[in-house]
Amino acid sequence: MTRVLVAGGTGFLGRAFVRGLHHRGSRVAVLTRNPGRASRLALPAEFVEADVRRPGTLAPALHAVDTAILSVQFPGYPVEAPARGRTFIEVDARGTAALVEAAVRAGVRKLVYVSGVGADPHAARSWYRAKGLAEASVRDSGLDYVIVRPSWVYGPEDRSLNRFIALLRAIPFVFPQLGDGSGRITPLHVDDLADLVCEATLGAAGDGLTLEAGGPDVMSLDDVVRTAMTVLGRRKAILHVPAGLAKLAAVVAELVPGQILSRDAVDFVIQDGVADSDLARSRFPAFRPRSFGAGLAEYLSRT
Ligand SMILES: NC(=O)c1ccc[n+]([C@@H]2O[C@H](COP(=O)([O-])OP(=O)(O)OC[C@H]3O[C@@H](n4cnc5c(N)ncnc54)[C@H](OP(=O)(O)O)[C@@H]3O)[C@@H](O)[C@H]2O)c1
């Protein structure tokens, strides 16, 4: 039985990977900073304590692991907190590099890195740059690898779409949308991503490749809200809050304790994120993600 380690296995995406791997008969271990808290998640996995920001903790977690999925992100993202080491560069770029180094030393055979659309080691934006640097660590490791670059991922346990839906239900007449709503994305249901990642982890069809992964619909952020309104049966006007105004508020938010909002996070949430899934589909013919409307209706019917 293959032993797979999921770093970030307690997270939104990681939990879906853990369940998908277990369903396929793998023995799964989850790397977490807090095994006590993680054990309350009722995941079919054992928990190993480690922190990617403390490289000395990583070796025991990688012992006897065949394949490791790297799906770590700092708490509170995309709002960075540099004083607490919660930045894309610190956790995504340096943390991944530390994990890769420990994996090589431990004799891990294969790495699967969960990147993101737009990853580029030379990008000006720190999140694209961090993902690009992390990808380079994985490619240069000498181990077998697959890199998956998802577009925006949604599902019953996400934070972003559930916040949207709570707002749609709570605020009468209007829906406040950050920016002009024109950013284009290809929403991907978390279970469709998990199927792709699990198949790429356990088989060889994606080895050595970088696979973008998105849903079938190319939608503007306003389209996402309109579809959610239709599915919920609530029609409201979309009130665009100019990004400049939100950044003014962010200047104040950056001065108070807690990761409420930052100017960079405003850019993060209004940006484009369109995935070209052709390569993923050609290597994994079963990768046929559901439409956003269908995925949303399915999970709203359960809440
Ligand atoms: N969600 C999306 O729409 C989306 C789209 C594209 C790409 N991605 C990428 O997919 C990955 C997973 O995202 P997500 O939404 O699942 O994130 P998430 O729900 O916030 O989960 C983050 C995970 O990282 C772990 N973690 C945080 N700091 C750590 C540290 N210092 N050492 C070890 N583990 C640490 C957490 O585990 P513990 O708290 O248990 O330690 C948690 O399991 C990220 O790299 C993200 O950039 C996400």
PDBQT file of the ligand as one rigid body, heavy atoms in Angstrom, charges set to zero:
ROOT
HETATM    1  N1  LIG A 401      -8.193  27.655  -2.288  1.00  0.00    +0.000 N 
HETATM    2  C1  LIG A 401      -8.016  27.995  -3.572  1.00  0.00    +0.000 C 
HETATM    3  O1  LIG A 401      -8.942  28.468  -4.261  1.00  0.00    +0.000 OA
HETATM    4  C2  LIG A 401      -6.649  27.802  -4.200  1.00  0.00    +0.000 A 
HETATM    5  C3  LIG A 401      -6.501  28.067  -5.572  1.00  0.00    +0.000 A 
HETATM    6  C4  LIG A 401      -5.237  27.898  -6.150  1.00  0.00    +0.000 A 
HETATM    7  C5  LIG A 401      -4.164  27.475  -5.389  1.00  0.00    +0.000 A 
HETATM    8  N2  LIG A 401      -4.359  27.231  -4.051  1.00  0.00    +0.000 N 
HETATM    9  C6  LIG A 401      -3.191  26.793  -3.266  1.00  0.00    +0.000 C 
HETATM   10  O2  LIG A 401      -3.504  25.536  -2.685  1.00  0.00    +0.000 OA
HETATM   11  C7  LIG A 401      -2.803  25.388  -1.448  1.00  0.00    +0.000 C 
HETATM   12  C8  LIG A 401      -3.799  25.015  -0.354  1.00  0.00    +0.000 C 
HETATM   13  O3  LIG A 401      -4.752  26.054  -0.215  1.00  0.00    +0.000 OA
HETATM   14  P1  LIG A 401      -5.972  25.938   0.822  1.00  0.00    +0.000 P 
HETATM   15  O4  LIG A 401      -7.012  26.887   0.342  1.00  0.00    +0.000 OA
HETATM   16  O5  LIG A 401      -6.308  24.512   1.041  1.00  0.00    +0.000 OA
HETATM   17  O6  LIG A 401      -5.282  26.541   2.150  1.00  0.00    +0.000 OA
HETATM   18  P2  LIG A 401      -5.796  26.451   3.672  1.00  0.00    +0.000 P 
HETATM   19  O7  LIG A 401      -7.187  25.920   3.749  1.00  0.00    +0.000 OA
HETATM   20  O8  LIG A 401      -5.545  27.788   4.307  1.00  0.00    +0.000 OA
HETATM   21  O9  LIG A 401      -4.818  25.390   4.326  1.00  0.00    +0.000 OA
HETATM   22  C9  LIG A 401      -3.481  25.723   4.563  1.00  0.00    +0.000 C 
HETATM   23  C10 LIG A 401      -2.765  24.514   5.135  1.00  0.00    +0.000 C 
HETATM   24  O10 LIG A 401      -1.386  24.894   5.358  1.00  0.00    +0.000 OA
HETATM   25  C11 LIG A 401      -0.957  24.345   6.606  1.00  0.00    +0.000 C 
HETATM   26  N3  LIG A 401       0.094  25.203   7.137  1.00  0.00    +0.000 N 
HETATM   27  C12 LIG A 401       0.054  26.541   7.351  1.00  0.00    +0.000 A 
HETATM   28  N4  LIG A 401       1.238  26.982   7.809  1.00  0.00    +0.000 NA
HETATM   29  C13 LIG A 401       2.044  25.886   7.913  1.00  0.00    +0.000 A 
HETATM   30  C14 LIG A 401       3.383  25.689   8.337  1.00  0.00    +0.000 A 
HETATM   31  N5  LIG A 401       4.144  26.721   8.749  1.00  0.00    +0.000 N 
HETATM   32  N6  LIG A 401       3.889  24.428   8.316  1.00  0.00    +0.000 NA
HETATM   33  C15 LIG A 401       3.132  23.378   7.907  1.00  0.00    +0.000 A 
HETATM   34  N7  LIG A 401       1.843  23.505   7.476  1.00  0.00    +0.000 NA
HETATM   35  C16 LIG A 401       1.320  24.742   7.493  1.00  0.00    +0.000 A 
HETATM   36  C17 LIG A 401      -2.212  24.314   7.485  1.00  0.00    +0.000 C 
HETATM   37  O11 LIG A 401      -2.051  23.212   8.371  1.00  0.00    +0.000 OA
HETATM   38  P3  LIG A 401      -2.072  23.307   9.987  1.00  0.00    +0.000 P 
HETATM   39  O12 LIG A 401      -2.821  24.558  10.355  1.00  0.00    +0.000 OA
HETATM   40  O13 LIG A 401      -2.804  22.050  10.388  1.00  0.00    +0.000 OA
HETATM   41  O14 LIG A 401      -0.645  23.310  10.367  1.00  0.00    +0.000 OA
HETATM   42  C18 LIG A 401      -3.310  24.017   6.461  1.00  0.00    +0.000 C 
HETATM   43  O15 LIG A 401      -3.504  22.626   6.349  1.00  0.00    +0.000 OA
HETATM   44  C19 LIG A 401      -2.109  26.728  -1.185  1.00  0.00    +0.000 C 
HETATM   45  O16 LIG A 401      -0.763  26.655  -1.565  1.00  0.00    +0.000 OA
HETATM   46  C20 LIG A 401      -2.884  27.689  -2.090  1.00  0.00    +0.000 C 
HETATM   47  O17 LIG A 401      -2.072  28.794  -2.475  1.00  0.00    +0.000 OA
HETATM   48  C21 LIG A 401      -5.566  27.381  -3.444  1.00  0.00    +0.000 A 
ENDROOT
TORSDOF 0
